[in-house]
Amino acid sequence: MTKTYDVAVVGATGLVGETLLTLLAERNFPVGQVYALASENSFGKELECGRKTLDVEELAEFDFSKVHLAFFAVDAALAAEYVPLATQAGCTVIDNSTHYRNNVEIPLVIPAINPEALAGYKNKNIIASPGSSTIQLALALKPILNVAKLMRIQILACEAVSGAGRRAVDELAGQTASLLSGRPVESKVFEKQIAFNLLPQVGDLIEQGHTQQEMSLLKEIRRVLAQPNLPLSPTVIRAPVFFGTVLEMYFETEIQLPLTQLESVLENAKGLEVFAKHGDYPTPVVEAANHDPVYVGRIRADLTQPNGHHLWLVSDNVRGAALNSVQIAELLVQTGLK
């Protein structure tokens, strides 16, 4: 008989939380009892997890000793408050917030990239899952690093509004409807209008004009790839797309990497799907939305640098974040989750 695990999803009514419930069912994770937890504002709502209908329960009242595993899909402040309560109750936590990602005592894990990092989770009973852009970038960089030393990497990340939560999605939808109807727009989530616009700042400015999101991407990718000096310079912008983040990546290798070899390396990498047909390319809306892979297109050599190449990387940011958390749980089960 297959062993089952009682699971809590914290932040179950959010975009990532709902997707976690969907993926647990789709991937046949061996769940026993599933608890959907959220703030008191969501108390009494119903959610689906496969064939199960779940009543949303209040997070503040939940006893975490009832579950083996808890997925946290909440902001950093809530994670800081409730993750310790969960672990003190004997529960293992997979945290999707930013709170633990830079804590060296907490493993930061992408199962397809650094499964060995999971070994240290029992010290605190917490595993951190990186941001969706980090996951997307790591899946593309890892196979390249296996064949060549990278001398320079520049990233332009165009992040979907869903990365800022459901209210951000609603704001884009509302602003779009208002503008198409000739009405003025209100900006509450974002500092400026997002509909039909691009915002070149995601998060607060913190270091030499770089944003919190840019520095987080840099620090996380270096940790996950175990490359503390990875020569990466990221720029992160917010794009008026509901779901699906695009990374335009330029990189230079120490030795010349033939285009055919690069294509072959990417085609054989786990988690990637390459658009190799001339003139074809992936997009956030048509290809990436509601799908698991990171799609790769526009693979081309740079026009001025003989060792330089460009890639276009697309994935569903919400599904990617949820999927990585579920894959961490699957790895935990394989390695003997208590």
N, C-alpha and C positions, 0 to 999 in steps of 0.2 A: 504494500500500500504506500502511495506517495505521501511523504510528509508534507503537511500544510503549515502556513505561517499566518498568524493573525496580523493584520496590517492597519495602520492609521495613515490617512492622507490629510495633512494639515494645510489649510488653504484650499480646500477641495472645490470651492466655488469660483476660484480664480482660473485664469486661462491655462496655466501649467497644471494646476491641481486637477481640473476636469480631464485634461489630456492624460495625466498619470492614470486616472481611473480607467480611461479607454484603453490605454496600452497594457495595463495589468491584465485586462480581459483578452485583448487581441493576442498577446504573447503567451497566454495560458500560464501566467505566473501562479505557483501553487499557493494561492490564498485560501485561508480558512474564513475567518470573520474579517470583514472590511468595515472600517469606521471612517466616515467623511466628517472632518472637523473644520469649523470656520468660526468667525466672530459671531456674537449674539445677533447681529443684524441679519445673518443668513440662517438662523435657527429655524428648523421646521421645513426648509426646502428639501426637495427630493432630487437625487442624482442617480445616474445609471453607471453600473460597473458590469459590463456584459449583460447577463440576464438578471442581475441583482438590482433591485431598487433600494437605494440607501437614503435614510433620513439624515439630514445634516445635523450634527450635534455640536454643542457649544464647546469650543476649545478650552475655555477657562475651567470647565467642570470635568474635563476628561481625566480618567485614571489610566496613565500610560502603562501600568503594570499588566494591563489586559492584552497588550500586543507585543509581538516579537520585534516588529520593524515599523518605523515611522518615517514617512516621506514629508519633508517640510518644503512647502512651496509658498513661502510668505516673505515679507520684507525682513531686513536685517534686525530691526528692533524686536519684532516678534520672535525671531529665531533666537536672539540673545536671551530673551525672557523664558521661552518654553523648551528649547532644546535641552538645557541642563535638567529641567524637571523630568523630561522623558528619559534621559540617560540614568538619572538617579533612581528611576523606577525599574531599571534593568532593560530598557528598550534600546535597540540600535537605531541610530538616526542617519538618514541620508538627507543632507541639507542642500537646498537649491538656492539659498539666499547668498548674499555677499559676505555674510558675517564671518564665516570660518575659512574663507578661501586663501587668506594670506597668513593663516596660523600654521606655523611649521610643525606643530604637534598634531595637526589634523591632516590626514591624507587627502590630496586633491586628485581625483581619479577620473580618467576616461578609459574604460575597460579595453578598448581597442588600441590604446596607446601605452598606458603604464599600469597594467593590472597588478604588477608587483608592488605598487605603492599601497595597495589595500592591506598588506600584511600588518601595517601599524595601526589599524583602526581600533583594536581592542584596548589601546591605551586610554582612549576617551570614549569609545563606542560611538564615534561620529565619523562620517565620511562626507567630505564636501564635494559637490559637483560644480564644475566650472561654468562660466557664462556661455551662452549658446554660440557667440562669435568665437570664443576660445576653442570650443569643441570643433566647430566648422574649420577653423584655421589649422588646428593640430592634426586633423585627419588628412589634410593636404600636405602639411610640412613634413610629417614623420616619414613617409616613403621617400621623399626627396632627400632628407637628411641621411637616410640609409645608404645612399649612393654618392652623395656629394656634400662637401662642406659649403655652408651658406655664408657668404661674405656681406650680404646686404639684403634686407627685406623691407619693402614699403607696402603698407596696407591702407586702402581706403575702404572702410566698413560702412555700408549704407544700411542702417538698422531699421527694421519695421517698427511701427508705433506699438505693436503688441508687446514689445520688450518693456514698455512702461506700464503695462497692465490694461485691464478691461476699460478703465476710465479713459485711457488714451485712445483706445479703439473707438469708443463712443464719441470722443471729441473729434476725431478725424471724420467719422460718419456724419456727425452733426454739422461740422463746418462745411463739408462738401455739399450737403443738402441745402444749407443756407446760401452758399455762394451761387449754386445753380438756380436758386429761387430769387436771387437778387437781394437777399437779406444780409445784414452785417453779421460778423462772426464773433464768438466769444472764445478766449483762450484761457483756460483754467489749469490744465495739466501742463501744457507747454508755454514757454514765455512768449512765443510769437505764433502766429497762424501756421498750422502744419498743412492744411489742405492746399494742394497745388503748390507746395513750397518745399524747400530743403533747409534744415536747421544745422549749422556747422558746429554746434556745441551740444554734446550729450553728457549731462552731469556737470558738476561744479568745476571751475578752473582751479587746479591745485599746484601744479609744478611747471614753472617756466612757460605758461600759456597752454599747457596740455590739460586735458580734462580728466576727471575721475575715471570715466569709462575707458579712455585711451590708456591710462596708466594701469588700470586693472587688467586690460587685455595683455599688456606687455608682461606684467608680473605673473599672471596665470599661465601664459604660454611658456614662459621660461621654466616655471615649476613643473608643469606637466611633461615637458620634453626633456627635463633635467639638463637644460642648456642655460646656465645662469648669465652668460654673456651673449645670448642670441641677439644678433644685430638687427633688431626690429624697430621700425618707426611707424606707429599706427596713427591714422586719422579716422575718427568716428563721427558720422553725421546721422541725423534722423531723416528718413525718407517717408513720403506720404503713401506708404504701403501698409496694409493691415497685417499681413503675415508674410514672412520670408525675408531673410537678410542676404545681401549681396556683399561679397568681398572682392575687390579688384586688387590682385596681388602682383607686385613686381619683385623679382628676386635675382640675385647674382650669385653664381657658384664659383668656387675657387678654380676649378678646371672647366673646360667647355663641356656642356652636357648636350649631346645631339637631341634635336627635337623628337625624333622617333623613339629614343630611349626614354625621354621624359614622358611621352604619351604612354609608353608601355608600363613604366613604373606606376603611373597614376591609374591605369586601367586594371592593374593587378592589386591595387591597394584596397584594404577592407574599409567599407563604409562610403566609398566614392563610386559615382557613376559618371563616366566620361562621355561627353558629346564630341565625337571625333569627326563626324560628317562635316564637310566643308560648308560653311554658311549656316549651320544649325547651332543653337545655343540654348541653354536653360534660362528660365525666368522664375521669379518668386511666385507669381500668381498661377501660371499655367503648369509648370513642372513641379515646383517644390512644395506647394501647399498640400498638407495632409500626407506627405510622403517622408520616408525615413532617410534616404541617402543625402549626402552632400554632392550636388551636381557640379561638374567641372566642364567649362567650355572656354572658347576663345584662347586656346593654348597657342602661344606664338612667341617667336624670338623677338628680342628688342631690336629696334632699328639702329641703335648707336653703340650698344655694349655687346661685344661678342659672347660674353658669358651671362647675358641677361635674358630673362623670360617673363612673360605675363600669363596670369591665369584669371579666370572669372569663376568664382565659387558661389553657389546658391544653395540655401537650405531653408526649411521651415524652422524658424527660431524657437517657437513654442514647442513644437513636437520634438525638435532636437534636444531641448533642455529636459523635457519629460523622459524621452527615450534613454538619455544617458543615465538618469537616475534609476530607471527600471533595469538597465543593463548592469549597473552597479549591484542592485539587489540580486539579479541572476547570478552574478559572480560570487556574491556572498553565500548564496545557497550552494553553489558548486564547491566552495572552499570550506563549507561547514558552519553556516550561521547557527549560533546556539539557540 
